[in-house]
């Protein structure tokens, strides 16, 4: 692994957003459009964390080799941050999606709380760099007990986000790497390739905006690109479209 100064991260600002389950990652992470919605103010000190459960290693051996293989149990991960906005939407993220709104406008705490199901996006900005965690499906609920400890700092709601498998995905969440080079061109193939060599693969169809197709004429049957979310796209002579050329 080569040293890459551009791949370091010091968080200057950030945002946490939700959208309906299955919503794709926005092409522009700095200005996500609807249906992505910001959850609100969050802690300047308890910015973000990932905890996990499971993943225990079991050594499997044979009579000839006592440590032939290692098997790991399934691991469940939870992203955490502290929400500092005590509005109705924020309270429902913490107390449960099924928290009822009472006649006087207050939020009731349900006896059998249900987590909020949504797509989740966390974006962190470091100067010209930006870094994101994206889950197409996640369960959002309280991560810890709430405590209001003093009169000089903002109170917070500890929130936990559990990424879940969505549809046929073999992954639960995605992370955008730092220090990469954006793709500026794409060459037809089965599958095709992006240029310059080593460029970051566009996340989805929307992220192909500004990428130049080679050839510029309609691609032939079977030609396509594989995008960062696993979907396919091809050039029809005027625009990028989903799927494989026909």
C-alpha positions as CSV (number, residue, x, y, z in Angstrom):
1,X,0.0,0.0,0.0
2,X,1.4,3.4,-1.1
3,X,1.4,6.5,1.1
4,X,-1.5,8.7,0.1
5,X,-1.7,12.1,1.9
6,X,-5.1,12.8,0.3
7,X,-6.6,9.7,2.0
8,X,-6.3,11.1,5.5
9,X,-9.4,12.5,7.3
10,X,-10.0,15.3,9.8
11,X,-13.7,15.9,10.1
12,X,-14.6,19.6,9.8
13,X,-18.4,19.2,9.4
14,X,-20.9,16.5,8.6
15,X,-24.5,15.5,8.1
16,X,-26.7,12.4,8.8
17,X,-29.6,11.8,6.5
18,X,-32.4,9.3,6.0
19,X,-34.6,8.3,3.0
20,X,-37.0,5.5,2.1
21,X,-35.5,2.0,2.2
22,X,-33.7,1.3,-1.1
23,X,-32.9,4.9,-2.0
24,X,-29.6,5.0,-3.9
25,X,-26.6,7.0,-2.7
26,X,-26.8,10.6,-4.1
27,X,-24.5,11.5,-6.9
28,X,-23.5,14.7,-5.1
29,X,-22.8,13.8,-1.4
30,X,-22.5,17.5,-0.5
31,X,-25.9,18.5,-1.7
32,X,-28.2,15.4,-1.4
33,X,-31.6,15.9,-3.0
34,X,-35.0,14.7,-2.0
35,X,-36.0,12.1,-0.8
36,X,-32.9,12.4,1.5
37,X,-33.6,14.4,4.6
38,X,-31.2,15.7,7.3
39,X,-31.9,14.3,10.8
40,X,-30.9,17.7,12.3
41,X,-28.2,18.9,14.8
42,X,-25.8,16.4,16.1
43,X,-23.0,16.4,18.7
44,X,-19.7,18.2,18.0
45,X,-17.9,15.8,20.3
46,X,-19.5,12.4,20.0
47,X,-19.4,12.5,16.2
48,X,-19.6,8.9,15.0
49,X,-18.7,5.4,16.0
50,X,-19.1,1.8,15.0
51,X,-19.6,-1.0,17.5
52,X,-20.0,-4.6,16.7
53,X,-21.2,-7.9,18.1
54,X,-20.3,-11.4,17.0
55,X,-17.3,-12.2,14.8
56,X,-15.9,-14.8,17.2
57,X,-13.2,-16.9,15.7
58,X,-13.3,-20.7,15.9
59,X,-10.3,-22.8,14.9
60,X,-11.1,-25.9,13.0
61,X,-8.5,-28.7,12.7
62,X,-7.9,-32.1,11.4
63,X,-6.0,-35.0,12.9
64,X,-3.0,-33.9,10.8
65,X,-3.3,-30.2,11.3
66,X,-4.9,-28.9,14.6
67,X,-5.3,-25.4,13.2
68,X,-6.3,-26.1,9.6
69,X,-8.9,-23.3,9.2
70,X,-10.5,-20.4,11.1
71,X,-14.2,-19.9,11.0
72,X,-15.8,-16.6,12.0
73,X,-19.4,-16.2,13.3
74,X,-21.7,-13.5,11.8
75,X,-21.0,-10.0,12.9
76,X,-23.6,-7.3,13.5
77,X,-22.5,-3.7,13.4
78,X,-24.1,-0.5,14.8
79,X,-23.2,3.0,13.8
80,X,-23.7,5.5,16.6
81,X,-24.1,9.3,16.8
82,X,-25.7,11.7,19.2
83,X,-28.8,13.6,17.9
84,X,-29.3,17.1,19.6
85,X,-32.6,18.0,18.0
86,X,-35.6,17.1,20.2
87,X,-38.3,17.7,17.6
88,X,-41.0,15.1,16.8
89,X,-38.9,13.4,14.1
90,X,-35.9,13.2,16.4
91,X,-37.9,11.8,19.3
92,X,-39.4,9.1,17.1
93,X,-35.9,8.0,15.9
94,X,-34.9,7.6,19.6
95,X,-38.1,6.3,21.2
96,X,-39.5,4.3,18.2
97,X,-41.1,4.8,14.8
98,X,-44.5,3.7,16.3
99,X,-44.3,6.4,19.0
100,X,-47.8,8.0,18.9
101,X,-48.5,11.7,18.6
102,X,-51.0,12.5,21.4
103,X,-53.9,14.9,21.1
104,X,-51.8,17.7,22.8
105,X,-49.0,17.3,20.3
106,X,-46.6,15.4,22.7
107,X,-44.9,12.2,21.7
108,X,-45.9,9.1,23.6
109,X,-43.3,6.5,24.5
110,X,-44.5,3.1,23.1
111,X,-44.6,0.0,25.3
112,X,-43.3,-2.1,22.3
113,X,-41.1,0.3,20.4
114,X,-40.3,-0.4,16.7
115,X,-37.1,0.9,15.1
116,X,-37.3,3.3,12.1
117,X,-36.5,1.5,8.9
118,X,-34.9,3.7,6.2
119,X,-31.9,4.2,4.0
120,X,-29.1,5.9,5.9
121,X,-26.3,8.3,4.9
122,X,-23.5,9.9,7.0
123,X,-21.3,12.4,5.1
124,X,-18.2,14.0,6.7
125,X,-16.4,16.9,5.1
126,X,-12.6,17.6,5.4
127,X,-11.8,20.7,3.2
128,X,-12.1,19.5,-0.4
129,X,-12.4,15.9,0.7
130,X,-15.7,14.2,1.7
131,X,-16.2,10.7,3.1
132,X,-19.5,8.8,3.5
133,X,-21.1,5.7,5.0
134,X,-24.2,4.6,3.1
135,X,-26.7,1.8,4.0
136,X,-29.7,1.2,1.6
137,X,-31.6,-0.4,4.5
138,X,-31.0,0.2,8.2
139,X,-32.9,0.0,11.5
140,X,-32.6,3.2,13.6
141,X,-33.3,3.3,17.3
142,X,-31.8,4.4,20.6
143,X,-28.2,3.3,21.2
144,X,-27.9,4.1,24.9
145,X,-29.8,5.8,27.8
146,X,-30.3,9.5,27.7
147,X,-28.8,11.8,30.4
148,X,-28.9,15.5,30.8
149,X,-25.9,16.2,32.9
150,X,-25.3,20.0,33.0
151,X,-26.7,23.4,32.0
152,X,-23.9,24.4,29.7
153,X,-23.9,21.9,26.9
154,X,-26.6,20.7,24.5
155,X,-28.5,17.6,25.6
156,X,-28.4,14.6,23.3
157,X,-30.2,11.5,22.2
158,X,-27.8,8.6,21.5
159,X,-28.8,7.0,18.2
160,X,-27.9,3.6,16.9
161,X,-28.1,2.6,13.2
162,X,-27.9,-1.1,12.3
163,X,-27.3,-1.6,8.6
164,X,-29.3,-4.6,7.2
165,X,-29.0,-6.6,4.0
166,X,-31.2,-5.1,1.2
167,X,-32.7,-7.3,-1.4
168,X,-30.0,-9.5,-3.0
169,X,-27.1,-7.4,-1.9
170,X,-24.1,-9.3,-0.4
171,X,-23.2,-6.2,1.7
172,X,-25.0,-4.2,4.3
173,X,-23.3,-0.8,3.9
174,X,-20.8,1.0,1.7
175,X,-17.9,3.3,2.5
176,X,-16.5,5.9,0.0
177,X,-12.7,5.7,-0.1
178,X,-10.6,8.9,0.1
179,X,-7.7,9.8,-2.1
180,X,-9.1,8.4,-5.3
181,X,-9.4,10.0,-8.8
182,X,-12.8,10.6,-10.2
183,X,-13.7,8.8,-13.5
184,X,-13.9,11.1,-16.5
185,X,-14.3,8.5,-19.2
186,X,-15.8,5.1,-19.8
187,X,-14.9,2.6,-22.6
188,X,-17.4,0.1,-23.9
189,X,-16.8,-3.6,-23.1
190,X,-18.4,-6.7,-21.5
191,X,-17.9,-5.2,-19.0
192,X,-16.3,-1.9,-19.9
193,X,-13.7,0.1,-18.0
194,X,-13.3,3.6,-16.6
195,X,-10.5,6.1,-17.3
196,X,-8.1,7.3,-16.1
197,X,-6.7,4.0,-14.9
198,X,-7.5,3.4,-11.2
199,X,-10.3,5.9,-11.1
200,X,-13.1,5.6,-8.6
201,X,-16.0,3.7,-10.0
202,X,-19.2,5.9,-10.2
203,X,-21.6,4.9,-7.5
204,X,-24.8,4.7,-9.5
205,X,-26.4,5.8,-12.8
206,X,-26.8,9.4,-11.6
207,X,-23.0,9.5,-10.8
208,X,-22.2,8.9,-14.5
209,X,-23.2,12.5,-15.3
210,X,-20.1,14.1,-16.8
211,X,-18.5,10.8,-17.8
212,X,-17.6,10.7,-21.5
213,X,-18.5,7.5,-23.3
214,X,-16.1,5.8,-25.8
215,X,-17.3,5.2,-28.5
216,X,-19.8,8.1,-28.5
217,X,-22.1,6.1,-30.8
218,X,-24.6,3.5,-29.5
219,X,-22.8,0.7,-27.7
220,X,-23.3,-2.8,-29.2
221,X,-25.4,-5.7,-27.7
222,X,-24.0,-7.0,-24.4
223,X,-21.7,-4.0,-23.7
224,X,-22.1,-2.4,-20.3
225,X,-20.4,-0.9,-17.3
226,X,-20.6,-2.2,-13.7
227,X,-21.2,0.6,-11.2
228,X,-20.3,0.9,-7.6
229,X,-23.7,-0.3,-6.3
230,X,-23.5,-3.4,-8.5
231,X,-25.9,-2.2,-11.2
232,X,-25.1,-2.0,-14.9
233,X,-25.3,0.9,-17.4
234,X,-24.5,1.6,-21.0
235,X,-24.4,4.5,-23.5
236,X,-27.3,4.7,-26.1
237,X,-25.6,7.5,-28.2
238,X,-27.3,10.3,-26.3
239,X,-27.4,9.3,-22.6
240,X,-26.4,6.8,-20.0
241,X,-29.2,4.2,-19.3
242,X,-29.5,1.3,-16.9
243,X,-28.9,-2.2,-17.9
244,X,-27.0,-3.8,-20.8
245,X,-26.9,-2.7,-24.4
246,X,-29.5,-4.4,-26.6
